[in-house]
Amino acid sequence: MDFFEITNSIIILFIMMAIGYAAYRMKVIDRQGAKGLSSFLVNISLPCLIIVSMQIPLTDETFGSTIEMFGVAAVYYLISFAFAFAIPRFLSKDIHEIGVMKFMLVFSNLGFMGIPVTAAIFGTGAVFYTSLVMLPFGLLVFSAGILMLRPDMGKSLDPKLFLNSGILSSLIGLVFFFTGFSIPSPFIDVLQILGDLTTPLAMVVVGALLATLPISGMFGDLRIYFISFLRLIAIPVVVYLVLTPFVKDPLFIGIAVLLASMPVAANSVLLAEEYDVDSTLASKGVFISTMLSLITVPVVAVLLISV
């Protein structure tokens, strides 16, 4: 296996974050500009990416495997939610900090790293099943994810909370997926182009927000290291232990475990910024967990292959 293919995706994240960091320091982007980019990503670019990611052909041959993989994905998310609701309340008394840490434990960087890393390790045939794990991602991010970040918004049970671009795009994508509808050109091309902006712009925003911190501020919060340990090591170990007795296909187990070992999702910063919670904490979580994943992801890959 070519470890360069694995580490290359992670290194690209750092380069893009560094560009955002430099852009802020050079005054190309200011705080207001970063917030504007975040809003564009959350409301336009990310929904386009969600819809495009669900343009997967569903055939009779793949239907059985699809249902099984959805079950694997459900286990993966349930374990992540269990960690999220059990641990962060012991790390902070601030409800918004707790919400950000919950979000970081549930949502990993599937969008950018998931497909290239699983393809590098298991081959291109794994891309389809990786996409199935990613299908519920957008729906959960814009429902449970928002309630994690802003639990106060859920107290009023305002239906408008769920009428956002992320939920709508996820529902549209699911309808297209199960009906087999393919978006025709040039519309799919426009969605693809806008969706492709998500990762580079998201990492630029993360880098710009990191530039607002003193250098020591990026590394001094021990809670981030603990969250990163849970995100990168503990959650994938539990996913493996729970799935192994019930799932016979090692490919399905390997994909779930590898996706569970991805670092914190970059959109944790975007949504924290959009909903006026602690985007600084989220930025540090993305940075530290991504940095540590340069070591942990290849180790997880080796262990999966050797089992």
KOLPA-722592 format. One record per residue (C-alpha): residue number from 1; z, x, y. Coordinates in Angstrom, 1 decimal, m for minus. Layout:
BEGIN
PT   resi       zz       xx       yy
PT    NUM        Z        X        Y
...
This chain:
BEGIN
PT   resi       zz       xx       yy
PT      1      0.0      0.0      0.0
PT      2     m0.9      1.2      3.5
PT      3      2.3      1.2      5.5
PT      4      0.3      1.8      8.7
PT      5     m1.0     m1.7      8.4
PT      6      2.6     m3.0      8.4
PT      7      4.0     m0.8     11.1
PT      8      0.9     m1.2     13.3
PT      9      1.6     m4.9     14.0
PT     10      5.1     m4.0     15.1
PT     11      4.1     m1.0     17.2
PT     12      1.5     m3.3     19.0
PT     13      4.4     m5.5     20.1
PT     14      6.2     m2.6     21.7
PT     15      3.1     m1.4     23.5
PT     16      2.6     m4.9     25.0
PT     17      6.2     m5.2     26.0
PT     18      5.9     m1.7     27.6
PT     19      2.9     m3.0     29.6
PT     20      5.0     m6.0     30.8
PT     21      7.9     m3.7     31.7
PT     22      5.6     m1.4     33.7
PT     23      3.9     m4.3     35.4
PT     24      7.3     m5.6     36.7
PT     25      8.4     m2.1     37.9
PT     26      5.1     m1.6     39.7
PT     27      5.5     m5.1     41.3
PT     28      2.4     m6.5     39.7
PT     29      4.6     m9.2     38.2
PT     30      7.7    m10.5     39.9
PT     31     10.4    m12.8     38.4
PT     32      8.6    m16.0     39.7
PT     33      5.4    m14.8     38.2
PT     34      7.0    m14.2     34.8
PT     35      8.4    m17.7     34.9
PT     36      4.9    m19.1     35.7
PT     37      3.4    m17.2     32.8
PT     38      6.2    m18.6     30.6
PT     39      5.4    m22.1     31.6
PT     40      1.6    m21.6     31.0
PT     41      2.4    m20.2     27.5
PT     42      4.8    m23.0     26.5
PT     43      2.7    m25.8     27.8
PT     44     m0.9    m24.6     27.2
PT     45     m1.4    m21.5     25.2
PT     46      1.2    m22.0     22.4
PT     47      0.2    m25.6     21.7
PT     48     m3.4    m24.4     21.3
PT     49     m2.3    m21.8     18.9
PT     50     m0.3    m24.4     16.9
PT     51     m3.4    m26.7     16.6
PT     52     m5.7    m23.8     15.6
PT     53     m3.2    m22.6     13.0
PT     54     m3.3    m26.0     11.2
PT     55     m7.1    m25.9     10.8
PT     56     m6.7    m25.1      7.1
PT     57     m9.0    m26.6      4.4
PT     58     m7.1    m28.8      1.9
PT     59     m8.8    m29.1     m1.4
PT     60     m7.9    m30.7     m4.8
PT     61     m7.5    m27.2     m6.2
PT     62     m5.0    m26.1     m3.6
PT     63     m3.1    m29.4     m3.3
PT     64     m0.5    m28.6     m6.0
PT     65      0.1    m25.1     m4.7
PT     66      0.3    m26.6     m1.2
PT     67      3.1    m29.0     m2.1
PT     68      5.0    m26.2     m3.9
PT     69      4.7    m23.9     m0.9
PT     70      5.9    m26.6      1.4
PT     71      9.0    m26.8     m0.8
PT     72      9.5    m23.1     m0.5
PT     73      9.1    m23.4      3.3
PT     74     11.7    m26.1      3.4
PT     75     14.2    m23.9      1.6
PT     76     13.4    m21.0      3.9
PT     77     14.1    m23.2      7.0
PT     78     17.2    m24.8      5.5
PT     79     18.8    m21.4      4.9
PT     80     17.9    m20.2      8.4
PT     81     19.5    m23.3      9.9
PT     82     22.6    m22.8      7.7
PT     83     23.1    m19.3      9.2
PT     84     22.4    m20.6     12.7
PT     85     25.0    m23.3     12.6
PT     86     27.6    m21.2     10.8
PT     87     27.6    m17.9     12.6
PT     88     26.9    m18.0     16.4
PT     89     30.0    m20.1     17.3
PT     90     32.1    m17.1     16.3
PT     91     30.2    m14.8     18.6
PT     92     30.4    m16.7     21.9
PT     93     32.2    m19.6     23.6
PT     94     29.3    m20.3     26.0
PT     95     27.2    m23.2     24.6
PT     96     23.9    m21.8     26.0
PT     97     24.5    m18.4     24.5
PT     98     25.3    m20.0     21.2
PT     99     22.1    m22.0     21.5
PT    100     20.0    m18.9     22.1
PT    101     21.6    m17.1     19.1
PT    102     21.0    m20.2     16.9
PT    103     17.3    m20.2     18.0
PT    104     17.0    m16.4     17.2
PT    105     18.3    m16.9     13.7
PT    106     16.1    m19.9     12.8
PT    107     12.8    m18.8     14.4
PT    108     11.2    m15.5     13.5
PT    109      8.0    m13.9     14.8
PT    110      5.7    m15.7     12.3
PT    111      2.8    m16.2     14.7
PT    112      1.9    m12.6     15.5
PT    113      3.4    m10.6     12.6
PT    114      3.4    m13.1      9.7
PT    115     m0.3    m13.3      8.7
PT    116     m1.2     m9.6      9.2
PT    117      1.9     m8.3      7.4
PT    118      1.6    m10.6      4.4
PT    119     m2.1    m10.0      4.2
PT    120     m1.5     m6.2      4.2
PT    121      1.0     m6.5      1.4
PT    122     m0.3     m9.4     m0.8
PT    123     m4.0     m9.5      0.1
PT    124     m6.1    m11.9      2.1
PT    125     m5.3    m14.7     m0.4
PT    126     m1.8    m14.9      1.0
PT    127     m3.0    m15.9      4.4
PT    128     m3.5    m19.6      3.3
PT    129      0.1    m19.8      2.0
PT    130      1.5    m18.0      5.0
PT    131     m0.1    m20.6      7.2
PT    132      1.6    m23.4      5.3
PT    133      5.0    m21.9      6.0
PT    134      3.9    m21.7      9.7
PT    135      2.9    m25.4      9.8
PT    136      6.4    m26.9     10.4
PT    137      7.2    m24.1     12.9
PT    138      5.8    m25.7     16.0
PT    139      7.3    m29.1     15.2
PT    140     10.8    m27.5     14.7
PT    141     10.6    m25.2     17.7
PT    142      9.9    m28.1     20.1
PT    143     12.4    m30.5     18.7
PT    144     15.4    m28.8     17.0
PT    145     14.7    m25.5     18.8
PT    146     15.0    m27.2     22.3
PT    147     18.2    m29.0     21.2
PT    148     19.6    m25.7     20.2
PT    149     18.9    m24.1     23.6
PT    150     19.9    m27.2     25.6
PT    151     22.4    m29.3     23.5
PT    152     23.4    m31.1     26.7
PT    153     19.9    m32.6     26.8
PT    154     20.4    m34.2     23.4
PT    155     23.6    m36.1     24.5
PT    156     21.5    m38.6     26.4
PT    157     19.0    m39.0     23.6
PT    158     16.2    m39.2     26.1
PT    159     13.0    m39.8     24.2
PT    160     11.1    m37.8     26.9
PT    161     12.8    m34.7     25.4
PT    162     10.4    m35.0     22.4
PT    163      7.4    m35.9     24.5
PT    164      6.3    m32.3     25.1
PT    165      3.2    m30.4     24.5
PT    166      4.7    m28.6     21.5
PT    167      5.6    m31.7     19.6
PT    168      2.3    m33.4     20.5
PT    169      0.2    m30.4     19.4
PT    170      2.2    m30.2     16.2
PT    171      1.6    m33.8     15.4
PT    172     m2.1    m33.6     16.2
PT    173     m2.4    m30.5     14.1
PT    174     m0.6    m32.2     11.1
PT    175     m2.9    m35.2     11.3
PT    176     m6.0    m32.9     11.3
PT    177     m4.6    m30.9      8.4
PT    178     m3.9    m33.9      6.1
PT    179     m7.1    m35.8      7.0
PT    180     m9.2    m32.6      6.7
PT    181    m10.7    m33.1     10.2
PT    182    m12.3    m29.9     11.5
PT    183    m12.4    m29.5     15.3
PT    184    m16.1    m29.0     16.3
PT    185    m17.4    m26.2     18.4
PT    186    m17.1    m25.5     21.3
PT    187    m13.7    m27.2     21.4
PT    188    m12.2    m25.2     18.6
PT    189    m13.5    m22.0     20.3
PT    190    m11.7    m22.9     23.5
PT    191     m8.5    m23.6     21.6
PT    192     m8.8    m20.3     19.7
PT    193     m9.3    m18.3     22.9
PT    194     m6.3    m19.9     24.7
PT    195     m4.2    m19.6     21.5
PT    196     m5.1    m15.9     21.2
PT    197     m3.5    m15.4     24.7
PT    198     m0.1    m16.4     23.3
PT    199      1.1    m13.1     21.7
PT    200     m0.1    m10.6     24.4
PT    201      1.1    m12.7     27.3
PT    202      4.4    m13.5     25.5
PT    203      5.2     m9.9     25.0
PT    204      4.2     m9.0     28.5
PT    205      6.7    m11.7     29.7
PT    206      9.4    m10.2     27.4
PT    207      8.7     m6.8     28.8
PT    208      8.9     m8.0     32.4
PT    209     12.2     m9.8     31.8
PT    210     13.6     m6.6     30.1
PT    211     12.6     m4.7     33.3
PT    212     15.2     m6.8     35.2
PT    213     18.0     m5.2     33.1
PT    214     19.5     m1.7     33.4
PT    215     18.4      0.5     30.5
PT    216     22.0      0.4     29.1
PT    217     21.9     m3.4     29.2
PT    218     19.2     m3.5     26.5
PT    219     21.4     m1.7     23.9
PT    220     25.0     m2.4     24.7
PT    221     25.4     m5.9     23.3
PT    222     26.8     m5.5     19.8
PT    223     26.2     m9.2     19.0
PT    224     22.5     m8.6     19.2
PT    225     22.7     m6.0     16.4
PT    226     24.7     m8.4     14.2
PT    227     22.2    m11.2     14.9
PT    228     19.4     m8.8     14.1
PT    229     21.1     m7.8     10.8
PT    230     21.3    m11.5      9.8
PT    231     17.7    m12.1     10.9
PT    232     16.1     m9.0      9.2
PT    233     18.3     m8.5      6.1
PT    234     20.8    m11.2      5.3
PT    235     18.5    m14.3      5.6
PT    236     15.7    m12.8      3.5
PT    237     18.2    m11.7      0.8
PT    238     19.6    m15.2      0.6
PT    239     16.1    m16.7      0.5
PT    240     15.2    m14.5     m2.4
PT    241     18.4    m15.3     m4.4
PT    242     18.0    m19.1     m3.9
PT    243     14.2    m19.2     m4.7
PT    244     14.1    m16.8     m7.7
PT    245     15.6    m19.2    m10.3
PT    246     13.3    m22.1     m9.3
PT    247     10.0    m20.7     m8.2
PT    248      7.9    m19.0    m10.9
PT    249      5.1    m17.6     m8.7
PT    250      6.2    m14.2     m7.3
PT    251      3.6    m14.5     m4.6
PT    252      5.3    m17.6     m3.1
PT    253      8.7    m15.9     m3.3
PT    254      7.3    m12.7     m1.7
PT    255      5.7    m14.5      1.2
PT    256      8.9    m16.5      2.0
PT    257     11.1    m13.5      1.8
PT    258      8.8    m11.3      3.9
PT    259      8.4    m14.0      6.6
PT    260     12.2    m14.5      6.6
PT    261     12.5    m10.7      7.4
PT    262     10.4    m10.9     10.6
PT    263     12.1    m10.2     13.9
PT    264     13.2    m12.8     16.5
PT    265     10.3    m15.0     17.7
PT    266      8.9    m14.0     21.1
PT    267      8.9    m17.6     22.2
PT    268     12.7    m17.6     22.2
PT    269     12.3    m15.9     25.6
PT    270      9.6    m18.3     26.8
PT    271     11.6    m21.4     26.0
PT    272     14.9    m19.9     27.2
PT    273     13.1    m19.2     30.5
PT    274     11.4    m22.7     30.6
PT    275     14.7    m24.5     29.9
PT    276     16.9    m22.3     32.2
PT    277     19.2    m20.8     29.7
PT    278     19.9    m17.1     28.9
PT    279     16.5    m15.6     28.7
PT    280     18.1    m12.1     29.1
PT    281     20.0    m12.5     25.8
PT    282     16.8    m13.7     24.1
PT    283     14.8    m10.8     25.5
PT    284     17.3     m8.3     24.1
PT    285     17.2    m10.1     20.8
PT    286     13.4     m9.8     20.6
PT    287     13.4     m6.1     21.7
PT    288     16.2     m4.9     19.4
PT    289     15.2     m6.9     16.3
PT    290     11.5     m5.9     16.7
PT    291     12.6     m2.2     17.1
PT    292     14.8     m2.4     13.9
PT    293     12.0     m4.2     12.0
PT    294     10.0     m1.0     12.1
PT    295     12.4      0.2      9.4
PT    296     13.5     m3.1      7.6
PT    297     10.2     m4.8      7.1
PT    298      8.6     m1.8      5.1
PT    299     11.9     m1.6      3.1
PT    300     11.7     m5.3      2.2
PT    301      8.0     m4.9      1.3
PT    302      8.8     m2.0     m1.1
PT    303     11.6     m3.9     m2.8
PT    304      9.3     m7.0     m3.2
PT    305      6.6     m4.9     m4.8
PT    306      8.9     m3.0     m7.1
PT    307     10.6     m6.2     m8.4
